[in-house]
Amino acid sequence: MNDVVSAVKSRNILVLGAGELGMPVLRNLARRAKNVEGARISVLLRASAVASDEPTKRRDISEIRDLGIEIVVGDLVKSSVDELASVFQQYDTVIGCTGYAAGIDTPMKLAEAALRSGVPRYFPWQFGVDFEAIGRGGPQDIFDAQLDVRELLRSQSKTEWVIISTGMFMSYLFEPEFGVVDLNNSAVHALGSLDTAVTLTTPDDIGVLTAEIVFFEPTIRNEIVFLAGDTITYGEVADKLEAALGRPFSRSEWTEPFLMEELARAPQNMMRKYRAAFAQGRGVAWDKAGTFNQRNAIPVTDVTAWIGANLTSSRSN
């Protein structure tokens, strides 16, 4: 815990993006802002997203407006650092929720823009694993880029920063493309070993907890805040699937050497990079005890509850 008391308060907040994480963050910031005098929320979106006829995007835009959130049009990829800085400087807090879809160089670009703008408080897109525990030179090069961002933020004292470590998005563990859980064949493929653990948190819970962290008193500054919906081994995932779905699940291990060989055959494959990184079992799991949600008694969704809410409709005899 950082022991220097901050005078910075988040009252004029800009969120970057309104996707899988951005929407839960926006919903919960808007909810909490109702009880915080002077707090107002804005979101930066591409013009194409605001004008889109795609039903999901139209629904999100309508919800954003109904929440009283101001929409700011901008492009994180096409805009220069100076152009982004000119936008960021209008706010006292900027929260990155764009993910990696914008490219591996975007996290550093946004951090540079935040520092150039002089924004008092910055939450970079670091909603993931413990990059420092993982270290440099691993199979997922995006993690090295995130360490570069941390070094930049720590090298200065003008802008306060907060990093929120969440582990993997819980739903991602069950994505067919990720390959860990194969529901069709009732199989679990453990990354590393069946005893390797992973920390998981749902985007909805991250949204709730991020809003609490933003408005927490005393202000959190220059700190990495850990969250955890659940920390579980791959073997335990198989156990919970069997209990919930009422059928046996086979278990196999995709060892680190096997996954590194797979990656060598397709070195740019993003999914293979992630599998190999998680198989190492370093920096991808931490105990729920001591997390922000545990210390503040904020309820979160664990794997059993997630399976019950999302997979039990597929139960078969």
Secondary structure, 3 states (H helix, E strand, C coil): CCCCCCCCCCCEEEEECCCCCHHHHHHHHHHHHCCCCCCEEEEEECHHHHCCCCHHHHHHHHHHHHCCCEEEECCCCCCCHHHHHHHHCCCCEEEECCCCCCCCCHHHHHHHHHHHHCCCEEECCCCCCCHHHHCCCCCCHHHHHHHHHHHHHHCCCCCEEEEEECCEEHHHHCCCCCCCEECCCCEEEEECCCCCEEEEECHHHHHHHHHHHHHCCCCCCCEEEECCCEEEEHHHHHHHHHHHHCCCCEEEEECHHHHHHHHHHCCCCHHHHHHHHHHCCCCCCCCCCCCHHHHCCCCCCCHHHHHHHHCHHHCCC
